Every structure is written in C-alpha cells, then in structure tokens.
C-alpha cells in the first residue's frame, strides 16, 4: 500500500538531524502514535494521568514512615 502524505518541514528536519530517511522517521512516529492529532491526544492523556496520580497520592499516606525508611527496610545493616 502506498500513501502520499504532506509532511511538515519540522518533521523532515528532525529526520535529517537523526540521519535517517523521512520515510523511516515517519514510520517510527506513526508506530508510536506521535503524528498529528495523536500527539495532542497523548498530551491530554498524560496530563489527565498526572492529575489522577496526584489525586490518588492525596488519599494515601505512609502512616508516619518516610520513603527512605521503606527503601532501606530490606537491607542488612
């Protein structure tokens, strides 16, 4: 299958900077879902995930322990 795509100059420059062909670079970007609207969707999803992590973090405590205490709990002294 062949598809003709108008590629933004920015992507062409990024491909050149990486030393790979534009076709290879575009295939990598498409496989990662980072072209076009997918990029905006990913940013929104990431932002929502971060907000959710902070929300969950507020509800949980370590019961007076410090992170450092938990990190060293299994270590021999």
The first five atom37 places (N, CA, C, CB, O) and aatype in JSON, in Angstrom:
{
  "aatype": [20, 20, 20, 20, 20, 20, 20, 20, 20, 20, 20, 20, 20, 20, 20, 20, 20, 20, 20, 20, 20, 20, 20, 20, 20, 20, 20, 20, 20, 20, 20, 20, 20, 20, 20, 20, 20, 20, 20, 20, 20, 20, 20, 20, 20, 20, 20, 20, 20, 20, 20, 20, 20, 20, 20, 20, 20, 20, 20, 20, 20, 20, 20, 20, 20, 20, 20, 20, 20, 20, 20, 20, 20, 20, 20, 20, 20],
  "atom_mask": [
    [1, 1, 1, 1, 1],
    [1, 1, 1, 1, 1],
    [1, 1, 1, 1, 1],
    [1, 1, 1, 1, 1],
    [1, 1, 1, 1, 1],
    [1, 1, 1, 1, 1],
    [1, 1, 1, 1, 1],
    [1, 1, 1, 1, 1],
    [1, 1, 1, 1, 1],
    [1, 1, 1, 1, 1],
    [1, 1, 1, 1, 1],
    [1, 1, 1, 1, 1],
    [1, 1, 1, 1, 1],
    [1, 1, 1, 1, 1],
    [1, 1, 1, 1, 1],
    [1, 1, 1, 1, 1],
    [1, 1, 1, 1, 1],
    [1, 1, 1, 1, 1],
    [1, 1, 1, 1, 1],
    [1, 1, 1, 1, 1],
    [1, 1, 1, 1, 1],
    [1, 1, 1, 1, 1],
    [1, 1, 1, 1, 1],
    [1, 1, 1, 1, 1],
    [1, 1, 1, 1, 1],
    [1, 1, 1, 1, 1],
    [1, 1, 1, 1, 1],
    [1, 1, 1, 1, 1],
    [1, 1, 1, 1, 1],
    [1, 1, 1, 1, 1],
    [1, 1, 1, 1, 1],
    [1, 1, 1, 1, 1],
    [1, 1, 1, 1, 1],
    [1, 1, 1, 1, 1],
    [1, 1, 1, 1, 1],
    [1, 1, 1, 1, 1],
    [1, 1, 1, 1, 1],
    [1, 1, 1, 1, 1],
    [1, 1, 1, 1, 1],
    [1, 1, 1, 1, 1],
    [1, 1, 1, 1, 1],
    [1, 1, 1, 1, 1],
    [1, 1, 1, 1, 1],
    [1, 1, 1, 1, 1],
    [1, 1, 1, 1, 1],
    [1, 1, 1, 1, 1],
    [1, 1, 1, 1, 1],
    [1, 1, 1, 1, 1],
    [1, 1, 1, 1, 1],
    [1, 1, 1, 1, 1],
    [1, 1, 1, 1, 1],
    [1, 1, 1, 1, 1],
    [1, 1, 1, 1, 1],
    [1, 1, 1, 1, 1],
    [1, 1, 1, 1, 1],
    [1, 1, 1, 1, 1],
    [1, 1, 1, 1, 1],
    [1, 1, 1, 1, 1],
    [1, 1, 1, 1, 1],
    [1, 1, 1, 1, 1],
    [1, 1, 1, 1, 1],
    [1, 1, 1, 1, 1],
    [1, 1, 1, 1, 1],
    [1, 1, 1, 1, 1],
    [1, 1, 1, 1, 1],
    [1, 1, 1, 1, 1],
    [1, 1, 1, 1, 1],
    [1, 1, 1, 1, 1],
    [1, 1, 1, 1, 1],
    [1, 1, 1, 1, 1],
    [1, 1, 1, 1, 1],
    [1, 1, 1, 1, 1],
    [1, 1, 1, 1, 1],
    [1, 1, 1, 1, 1],
    [1, 1, 1, 1, 1],
    [1, 1, 1, 1, 1],
    [1, 1, 1, 1, 1]
  ],
  "atom_positions": [
    [[0.84, -1.18, 0.0], [0.0, 0.0, 0.0], [0.89, 1.23, 0.0], [-0.96, 0.0, 1.22], [1.88, 1.3, 0.72]],
    [[0.53, 2.19, -0.8], [1.26, 3.45, -0.83], [0.33, 4.57, -0.46], [1.89, 3.69, -2.21], [-0.82, 4.63, -0.91]],
    [[0.84, 5.46, 0.37], [0.07, 6.61, 0.81], [0.91, 7.85, 0.58], [-0.35, 6.49, 2.31], [2.1, 7.87, 0.9]],
    [[0.31, 8.88, 0.02], [1.02, 10.13, -0.19], [0.65, 11.05, 0.96], [0.67, 10.77, -1.58], [-0.53, 11.3, 1.24]],
    [[1.69, 11.56, 1.64], [1.48, 12.38, 2.82], [2.27, 13.68, 2.67], [1.91, 11.62, 4.11], [3.42, 13.68, 2.23]],
    [[1.65, 14.78, 3.05], [2.35, 16.05, 3.12], [2.94, 16.15, 4.52], [1.4, 17.27, 2.81], [2.22, 16.22, 5.51]],
    [[4.25, 16.14, 4.58], [4.96, 16.13, 5.87], [5.39, 17.54, 6.22], [6.18, 15.17, 5.82], [5.96, 18.25, 5.39]],
    [[5.12, 17.95, 7.46], [5.59, 19.28, 7.88], [7.11, 19.37, 7.81], [5.1, 19.59, 9.31], [7.82, 18.39, 8.05]],
    [[7.61, 20.56, 7.49], [9.06, 20.78, 7.39], [9.76, 20.41, 8.69], [9.35, 22.24, 7.03], [10.9, 19.93, 8.66]],
    [[9.12, 20.61, 9.8], [9.7, 20.3, 11.12], [10.08, 18.82, 11.19], [8.71, 20.65, 12.25], [11.16, 18.48, 11.68]],
    [[9.19, 17.95, 10.72], [9.47, 16.51, 10.76], [10.6, 16.13, 9.81], [8.21, 15.72, 10.41], [11.43, 15.28, 10.13]],
    [[10.62, 16.77, 8.65], [11.69, 16.49, 7.7], [13.04, 16.9, 8.29], [11.44, 17.24, 6.36], [14.03, 16.2, 8.12]],
    [[13.06, 18.04, 8.99], [14.3, 18.49, 9.62], [14.73, 17.55, 10.74], [14.13, 19.92, 10.17], [15.92, 17.26, 10.89]],
    [[13.77, 17.06, 11.52], [14.09, 16.11, 12.59], [14.67, 14.81, 12.02], [12.84, 15.8, 13.43], [15.61, 14.25, 12.59]],
    [[14.11, 14.34, 10.91], [14.62, 13.13, 10.27], [16.06, 13.34, 9.8], [13.73, 12.71, 9.09], [16.92, 12.49, 10.02]],
    [[16.31, 14.48, 9.16], [17.67, 14.78, 8.7], [18.64, 14.86, 9.88], [17.69, 16.11, 7.92], [19.76, 14.36, 9.8]],
    [[18.2, 15.48, 10.99], [19.06, 15.62, 12.17], [19.41, 14.25, 12.76], [18.37, 16.49, 13.23], [20.49, 14.08, 13.33]],
    [[18.51, 13.3, 12.63], [18.76, 11.95, 13.14], [19.54, 11.09, 12.16], [17.46, 11.27, 13.49], [19.99, 9.99, 12.49]],
    [[19.68, 11.59, 10.95], [20.43, 10.86, 9.95], [19.67, 9.69, 9.35], [21.7, 10.37, 10.53], [20.28, 8.72, 8.9]],
    [[18.34, 9.77, 9.35], [17.52, 8.7, 8.77], [16.61, 9.29, 7.71], [16.69, 7.97, 9.86], [16.39, 10.5, 7.67]],
    [[16.09, 8.44, 6.85], [15.2, 8.92, 5.8], [13.88, 9.37, 6.4], [14.97, 7.83, 4.74], [13.48, 8.93, 7.48]],
    [[13.23, 10.24, 5.69], [11.93, 10.74, 6.14], [10.92, 9.61, 6.25], [11.42, 11.82, 5.19], [10.09, 9.61, 7.16]],
    [[10.98, 8.66, 5.32], [10.06, 7.52, 5.36], [10.23, 6.71, 6.64], [10.27, 6.62, 4.15], [9.25, 6.36, 7.3]],
    [[11.47, 6.41, 6.99], [11.74, 5.63, 8.21], [11.29, 6.41, 9.43], [13.25, 5.29, 8.32], [10.66, 5.86, 10.33]],
    [[11.6, 7.71, 9.45], [11.22, 8.54, 10.59], [9.7, 8.6, 10.74], [11.79, 9.96, 10.44], [9.18, 8.48, 11.85]],
    [[9.0, 8.78, 9.63], [7.54, 8.84, 9.68], [6.95, 7.52, 10.14], [6.97, 9.21, 8.3], [5.99, 7.5, 10.91]],
    [[7.53, 6.41, 9.68], [7.05, 5.09, 10.12], [7.23, 4.93, 11.63], [7.79, 3.98, 9.38], [6.35, 4.4, 12.31]],
    [[8.39, 5.37, 12.15], [8.62, 5.3, 13.59], [7.6, 6.14, 14.36], [10.04, 5.77, 13.94], [7.05, 5.7, 15.36]],
    [[7.36, 7.34, 13.86], [6.42, 8.23, 14.53], [5.0, 7.65, 14.49], [6.44, 9.63, 13.87], [4.26, 7.72, 15.48]],
    [[4.63, 7.1, 13.36], [3.29, 6.51, 13.25], [3.15, 5.3, 14.16], [3.0, 6.11, 11.8], [2.1, 5.09, 14.76]],
    [[4.2, 4.51, 14.25], [4.11, 3.32, 15.1], [4.0, 3.71, 16.57], [5.32, 2.42, 14.87], [3.44, 2.96, 17.37]],
    [[4.53, 4.86, 16.91], [4.42, 5.34, 18.3], [3.18, 6.17, 18.51], [5.65, 6.15, 18.67], [2.86, 6.53, 19.64]],
    [[2.46, 6.49, 17.44], [1.25, 7.28, 17.56], [1.52, 8.73, 17.88], [0.37, 6.71, 18.62], [0.77, 9.37, 18.61]],
    [[2.62, 9.27, 17.31], [3.01, 10.62, 17.67], [2.8, 11.66, 16.58], [4.43, 10.62, 18.06], [3.26, 12.79, 16.72]],
    [[2.12, 11.31, 15.52], [1.89, 12.29, 14.47], [0.49, 12.89, 14.57], [2.09, 11.64, 13.11], [-0.46, 12.22, 14.99]],
    [[0.39, 14.12, 14.18], [-0.9, 14.78, 14.05], [-1.7, 14.84, 15.33], [-1.69, 14.1, 13.03], [-1.17, 15.18, 16.39]],
    [[-2.99, 14.51, 15.22], [-3.91, 14.61, 16.35], [-3.55, 13.66, 17.47], [-5.31, 14.34, 15.89], [-3.87, 13.92, 18.63]],
    [[-2.89, 12.57, 17.15], [-2.5, 11.61, 18.18], [-1.58, 12.27, 19.19], [-1.81, 10.39, 17.56], [-1.62, 11.94, 20.38]],
    [[-0.74, 13.2, 18.74], [0.17, 13.89, 19.65], [-0.62, 14.71, 20.67], [1.13, 14.81, 18.87], [-0.31, 14.69, 21.86]],
    [[-1.63, 15.41, 20.21], [-2.46, 16.2, 21.13], [-3.22, 15.31, 22.09], [-3.44, 17.07, 20.34], [-3.35, 15.64, 23.27]],
    [[-3.71, 14.18, 21.6], [-4.43, 13.23, 22.45], [-3.5, 12.67, 23.52], [-5.03, 12.1, 21.6], [-3.89, 12.54, 24.68]],
    [[-2.28, 12.32, 23.12], [-1.31, 11.8, 24.08], [-0.99, 12.81, 25.16], [-0.03, 11.38, 23.37], [-0.9, 12.46, 26.33]],
    [[-0.83, 14.07, 24.78], [-0.54, 15.11, 25.77], [-1.7, 15.26, 26.75], [-0.25, 16.45, 25.08], [-1.49, 15.41, 27.95]],
    [[-2.9, 15.21, 26.22], [-4.06, 15.33, 27.1], [-4.13, 14.12, 28.03], [-5.37, 15.44, 26.26], [-4.4, 14.27, 29.22]],
    [[-3.89, 12.93, 27.5], [-3.92, 11.72, 28.31], [-2.85, 11.76, 29.39], [-3.73, 10.49, 27.44], [-3.1, 11.35, 30.52]],
    [[-1.67, 12.24, 29.05], [-0.59, 12.32, 30.02], [-0.97, 13.3, 31.13], [0.73, 12.77, 29.34], [-0.77, 13.01, 32.31]],
    [[-1.51, 14.43, 30.74], [-1.94, 15.42, 31.73], [-3.01, 14.86, 32.67], [-2.47, 16.67, 31.04], [-2.97, 15.09, 33.87]],
    [[-3.96, 14.13, 32.1], [-5.0, 13.52, 32.92], [-4.42, 12.47, 33.85], [-6.08, 12.9, 32.03], [-4.85, 12.36, 35.0]],
    [[-3.45, 11.7, 33.37], [-2.82, 10.68, 34.2], [-2.07, 11.32, 35.37], [-1.86, 9.81, 33.36], [-2.13, 10.83, 36.49]],
    [[-1.37, 12.4, 35.09], [-0.65, 13.1, 36.16], [-1.61, 13.63, 37.2], [0.2, 14.24, 35.58], [-1.38, 13.5, 38.4]],
    [[-2.71, 14.23, 36.74], [-3.71, 14.73, 37.68], [-4.27, 13.6, 38.54], [-4.84, 15.42, 36.93], [-4.47, 13.77, 39.74]],
    [[-4.51, 12.46, 37.93], [-5.05, 11.3, 38.67], [-4.04, 10.79, 39.7], [-5.42, 10.18, 37.69], [-4.42, 10.41, 40.81]],
    [[-2.77, 10.77, 39.34], [-1.73, 10.33, 40.28], [-1.71, 11.25, 41.49], [-0.34, 10.3, 39.59], [-1.65, 10.78, 42.63]],
    [[-1.74, 12.56, 41.26], [-1.75, 13.5, 42.39], [-2.99, 13.32, 43.24], [-1.65, 14.94, 41.88], [-2.93, 13.42, 44.46]],
    [[-4.13, 13.06, 42.6], [-5.37, 12.83, 43.34], [-5.26, 11.59, 44.23], [-6.56, 12.69, 42.37], [-5.64, 11.62, 45.4]],
    [[-4.73, 10.52, 43.68], [-4.57, 9.29, 44.45], [-3.55, 9.47, 45.58], [-4.14, 8.14, 43.54], [-3.69, 8.91, 46.66]],
    [[-2.54, 10.25, 45.3], [-1.48, 10.48, 46.29], [-2.02, 11.2, 47.52], [-0.34, 11.29, 45.67], [-1.59, 10.91, 48.63]],
    [[-2.94, 12.12, 47.33], [-3.52, 12.86, 48.45], [-4.28, 11.93, 49.39], [-4.45, 13.95, 47.94], [-4.35, 12.19, 50.6]],
    [[-4.85, 10.88, 48.86], [-5.67, 9.98, 49.67], [-4.86, 8.96, 50.44], [-6.66, 9.27, 48.79], [-5.38, 8.34, 51.37]],
    [[-3.59, 8.76, 50.09], [-2.77, 7.73, 50.71], [-1.64, 8.34, 51.52], [-2.21, 6.79, 49.65], [-1.05, 9.35, 51.14]],
    [[-1.34, 7.7, 52.65], [-0.22, 8.14, 53.47], [0.65, 6.94, 53.78], [-0.71, 8.82, 54.78], [0.27, 5.79, 53.53]],
    [[1.81, 7.2, 54.31], [2.73, 6.13, 54.69], [2.62, 5.81, 56.18], [4.16, 6.53, 54.34], [3.44, 5.07, 56.71]],
    [[1.63, 6.35, 56.84], [1.42, 6.06, 58.25], [2.58, 6.51, 59.13], [1.2, 4.58, 58.43], [2.94, 5.82, 60.08]],
    [[3.16, 7.66, 58.82], [4.24, 8.18, 59.62], [5.62, 7.75, 59.17], [4.05, 7.79, 61.01], [6.62, 8.28, 59.66]],
    [[5.71, 6.81, 58.25], [7.01, 6.37, 57.75], [7.52, 7.32, 56.68], [6.92, 4.93, 57.19], [6.75, 8.05, 56.05]],
    [[8.81, 7.3, 56.5], [9.41, 8.08, 55.41], [9.73, 7.14, 54.26], [10.69, 8.83, 55.89], [9.9, 5.93, 54.46]],
    [[9.8, 7.67, 53.08], [10.17, 6.87, 51.91], [11.53, 6.23, 52.12], [10.17, 7.73, 50.63], [11.74, 5.07, 51.73]],
    [[12.44, 6.95, 52.71], [13.79, 6.44, 52.97], [13.73, 5.21, 53.88], [14.67, 7.54, 53.62], [14.47, 4.25, 53.67]],
    [[12.84, 5.23, 54.89], [12.69, 4.08, 55.78], [12.24, 2.85, 54.99], [11.67, 4.39, 56.9], [12.76, 1.75, 55.2]],
    [[11.3, 3.03, 54.11], [10.79, 1.92, 53.32], [11.84, 1.39, 52.34], [9.53, 2.34, 52.56], [11.91, 0.19, 52.09]],
    [[12.64, 2.29, 51.79], [13.68, 1.89, 50.85], [14.71, 0.98, 51.52], [14.36, 3.12, 50.27], [15.19, 0.02, 50.92]],
    [[15.05, 1.28, 52.76], [16.1, 0.56, 53.46], [15.58, -0.59, 54.33], [16.88, 1.51, 54.32], [16.37, -1.25, 55.0]],
    [[14.29, -0.83, 54.32], [13.7, -1.84, 55.21], [14.29, -3.23, 54.99], [12.21, -1.9, 55.0], [14.52, -3.95, 55.97]],
    [[14.54, -3.62, 53.77], [15.03, -4.97, 53.49], [16.54, -5.09, 53.49], [14.51, -5.41, 52.17], [17.07, -6.19, 53.32]],
    [[17.25, -4.0, 53.68], [18.71, -4.03, 53.65], [19.29, -4.55, 54.97], [19.26, -2.64, 53.34], [18.72, -4.32, 56.04]],
    [[20.4, -5.22, 54.87], [21.12, -5.63, 56.07], [22.0, -4.44, 56.49], [21.99, -6.94, 55.83], [22.6, -3.77, 55.65]],
    [[22.07, -4.21, 57.76], [22.88, -3.05, 58.25], [24.21, -3.5, 58.74], [22.15, -2.3, 59.37], [25.01, -2.68, 59.18]]
  ]
}
